[in-house]
Amino acid sequence: MKPIVVDVSGESSSGKSGLLLLCSSVWGSPKDYIGSFNVTKVAVERRSAFLSSYPQILDDSNGVNDTKMIQTMIYHL
């Protein structure tokens, strides 16, 4: 199956993080399962390999160090 990328965006305090908590509760403890965009590309690749076929859920793209990283990360995954 080809990778699927879902981007949930909207205004602040509109329930995006709550939606991620709800979705991630299917695969584990939501607070432990959800990652952050404030990581390196290598960390994202390693986490993706570790999770194998499970989804990688990242929250709050405003915390990313380099905005171009998001584009290259999606392309590589």
N, C-alpha and C positions, 0 to 999 in steps of 0.2 A: 504494500500500500504506500502511495506517495505521501510525503509529509503534509500536514495541514497546519496552516498558521492562522490564528484568530486574533484579531486586534480589537479590544474593547476600549473605546474612547468616549470621552464626554466631559462635561463640566465637573469641577470639584464637588465632592459630596453628593454625587448622583448614584452611588451604589456599586461602582466598579469593583472595588476591593471586596465588598460583601459578596458579589457574584463569584469572584475568584475563590473566596473562602468556601462558598457552597459547592462549587465545582470540584475543588481539590479534596473535599471531604470524602469523595468516592475512593480515592487512592491512599489516604492516610490522614494523619493529623494535619489539618490545614496550616497551622502556624509553623510547623516544621517542614511541610512539603513545598510551600510557595517560596520561590527564590526572588532575588532582586536583580535589577539591571546594573547595579553598581558592582560589577565583577569584570574580569578579563575575558577575552574570547576563549582562551584555553580552559578557564573554569567552566564556561558554558558548554564547551565540547566534551569535557570530562564528565560533567553532570549528565549530559545527554547520553553518553555511552553507558554510564552507570544505570540510568533509568531504562535503557533499552527501548522497549515498545511503550513504556508509560509516558504520558505527556509531561513536558517541562513547562511549568507555569511560573511566569515572572511578573512581578508587580511593580508599578511606579517607574515608568520609563523616564520620568523627569530626573531620576537619580543617576542616569547613565553618564559616564565620564566623557565619552566621545560619541556623538550622535550618529556618526557614520558606522559605528560598530554594529548598530541594530540592523542596518541593511546588509552588511557582510555576514552577520551571524545568521540571518534568515536565509541568505543565499547558500551558505555552507551546509546548513542543516537540511 
